[in-house]
Amino acid sequence: VLHYDTFLETLDLEPVHLVGHGLGGWLAADLAVFYPRRFKSLTLVTPAGLRLPDAPFTDPFRMTPEERIEALFNGRGGAYEQYLVRDGEPEDTIRAMAESVIAARLMWNPRYDYRLDHRLGRVKAPTLVIGAEDDRFVATAMAQRYAELIPGGRLETVKGPEGEPSGHVPHLEYPAQIAALIADHAAANS
């Protein structure tokens, strides 16, 4: 959060439209909590970071790569292999390990910020939360809870293909729909 604050300050970019997904949604929410006047709008796509005692929790650090892909794409991971293979082996494995280390540093213990739900009332930017019908990576209820806790927060649930619920990565599965939601939200708050 401090890094991004300095980055925005260095580039003299204020206020901006901020978008974050998953762990990035958690970081974006923290930025909007601590620097509320820096943002014209906030969009959180299937964000992580809140403690939901009654919601199922998936522990990404205990999953195999195959289980992680199936959870991210609700069993449709094979259809999105082009997003998962970049440079081939061993480079992809090394990149995945580096990304896991970063995620562990940010959210190993606990897997949420127990203070965040109390702090989200500080968010001033108009907020759109994009949720999934069946998020098997972050609890589906997480998006709803963010929308409830952020003043004026609005939830849009992305629908999956006929007979199949949307999952954790709607920006990869439905890029045009997600881009339109984000663009409309930003345009309405410019």
C-alpha positions in Angstrom: 0.0 0.0 0.0 2.8 2.4 0.8 4.6 1.5 -2.4 1.4 2.3 -4.5 0.9 5.5 -2.6 4.5 6.6 -3.4 4.0 5.4 -7.0 0.9 7.6 -7.5 2.6 10.5 -5.8 5.7 10.2 -8.0 3.7 10.2 -11.2 1.4 13.0 -9.9 -1.6 10.9 -10.7 -4.5 12.0 -8.6 -7.3 11.2 -8.4 -7.4 7.9 -10.4 -9.8 5.1 -11.0 -8.6 2.0 -9.1 -9.3 -1.6 -10.0 -8.2 -4.7 -8.1 -8.8 -8.4 -8.4 -8.5 -11.1 -5.6 -5.5 -10.2 -3.5 -5.2 -7.1 -5.6 -8.8 -6.2 -4.6 -7.8 -6.5 -1.0 -4.8 -4.2 -1.6 -7.0 -1.7 -3.6 -9.5 -1.7 -0.7 -6.6 -0.9 1.7 -5.4 1.9 -0.5 -8.9 3.4 -0.6 -9.1 3.1 3.2 -5.8 4.8 3.9 -5.8 7.3 1.0 -9.5 7.9 0.3 -9.1 11.1 -1.6 -6.7 9.7 -4.2 -9.5 7.8 -6.1 -12.3 8.8 -8.4 -13.7 5.3 -8.3 -12.9 1.9 -6.9 -13.7 -1.4 -8.6 -13.1 -4.7 -6.7 -13.3 -7.9 -8.7 -13.9 -11.0 -6.6 -11.8 -9.4 -3.8 -10.2 -11.3 -0.9 -9.2 -10.1 2.6 -12.2 -10.1 4.8 -12.9 -12.6 7.6 -16.1 -14.5 7.0 -16.6 -17.1 9.8 -19.7 -18.6 8.1 -18.3 -18.9 4.6 -16.2 -21.7 3.3 -12.5 -20.9 3.0 -10.2 -22.3 0.3 -6.6 -22.3 1.4 -4.5 -21.7 -1.8 -1.3 -22.7 0.0 -2.6 -26.2 0.5 -3.7 -26.8 -3.0 -1.9 -28.5 -5.8 -1.5 -26.4 -9.0 -4.2 -28.5 -10.7 -6.6 -28.0 -7.7 -5.9 -24.2 -7.8 -6.7 -24.0 -11.5 -9.9 -26.0 -11.1 -10.9 -23.7 -8.2 -10.1 -20.5 -10.1 -12.1 -21.6 -13.2 -14.8 -23.8 -11.6 -13.6 -26.9 -13.3 -13.2 -25.2 -16.7 -9.4 -24.6 -16.4 -8.6 -26.5 -19.6 -10.4 -23.9 -21.7 -8.1 -21.2 -20.3 -4.7 -22.9 -20.6 -3.4 -20.0 -22.8 -3.5 -17.8 -19.8 -1.6 -20.2 -17.6 1.3 -21.2 -19.9 3.6 -18.3 -20.7 7.1 -19.3 -21.4 7.0 -23.0 -20.9 9.0 -25.0 -18.3 10.9 -24.4 -16.2 10.2 -20.6 -16.4 6.5 -21.0 -15.6 7.2 -23.1 -12.5 9.7 -20.5 -11.3 7.3 -17.7 -11.9 4.5 -19.6 -10.0 6.8 -20.1 -7.1 7.8 -16.5 -7.0 4.1 -15.5 -7.1 3.3 -17.9 -4.3 6.1 -16.4 -2.1 4.7 -12.9 -2.6 1.2 -14.1 -1.8 2.5 -15.8 1.3 4.3 -12.7 2.5 1.1 -10.7 2.2 -1.5 -13.2 3.5 0.0 -16.2 5.1 -1.3 -15.7 8.6 -4.0 -14.8 8.9 -5.6 -15.1 5.4 -7.6 -12.0 6.1 -7.3 -8.6 7.8 -9.5 -8.7 10.9 -9.5 -4.8 11.0 -10.5 -4.3 7.4 -14.3 -4.7 7.9 -14.2 -1.9 10.4 -12.0 0.4 8.2 -14.0 0.1 5.0 -16.3 2.8 6.2 -13.4 5.2 5.4 -13.7 4.6 1.6 -15.0 7.7 -0.1 -14.8 6.6 -3.8 -17.9 5.3 -5.5 -17.4 1.6 -5.3 -18.4 -1.3 -7.6 -17.8 -4.8 -6.4 -17.9 -7.5 -9.1 -18.8 -10.9 -7.7 -19.1 -14.4 -9.0 -22.0 -16.8 -8.8 -19.8 -19.6 -7.4 -16.4 -18.4 -6.4 -14.5 -21.5 -5.4 -11.3 -19.7 -4.6 -12.5 -16.8 -2.4 -15.9 -17.3 -0.7 -18.7 -16.1 -2.9 -20.1 -14.1 0.1 -16.9 -12.0 0.2 -18.0 -9.7 -2.7 -21.4 -9.2 -1.0 -19.7 -8.3 2.3 -17.5 -5.8 0.7 -20.5 -4.1 -1.0 -22.3 -4.0 2.4 -19.4 -2.5 4.3 -18.3 0.2 1.8 -20.6 3.2 2.0 -22.7 3.3 -1.2 -21.0 0.1 -2.4 -22.8 -1.6 -5.3 -22.6 -5.3 -6.2 -22.8 -6.7 -9.7 -22.7 -10.5 -10.0 -21.4 -11.8 -13.3 -23.4 -14.6 -14.8 -21.7 -17.6 -16.2 -22.4 -19.5 -19.3 -25.8 -21.2 -19.5 -25.9 -23.9 -16.8 -22.4 -23.1 -15.4 -21.8 -20.5 -12.6 -19.2 -17.8 -13.0 -16.0 -18.2 -11.0 -13.1 -16.3 -9.4 -11.5 -15.0 -12.6 -14.4 -13.4 -14.6 -12.0 -10.9 -16.3 -10.4 -13.9 -18.0 -13.6 -15.8 -18.7 -15.8 -12.8 -19.7 -13.3 -10.0 -20.5 -15.8 -7.8 -22.6 -18.4 -7.9 -19.9 -16.0 -7.1 -17.1 -14.4 -4.3 -19.2 -17.8 -2.8 -19.9 -18.7 -2.8 -16.2 -15.4 -1.2 -15.2 -15.6 1.4 -18.0 -19.2 2.3 -17.2 -18.4 2.7 -13.5 -15.4 4.9 -14.3 -17.2 7.0 -16.8 -20.1 7.6 -14.3 -17.6 8.8 -11.8 -15.3 11.0 -13.8 
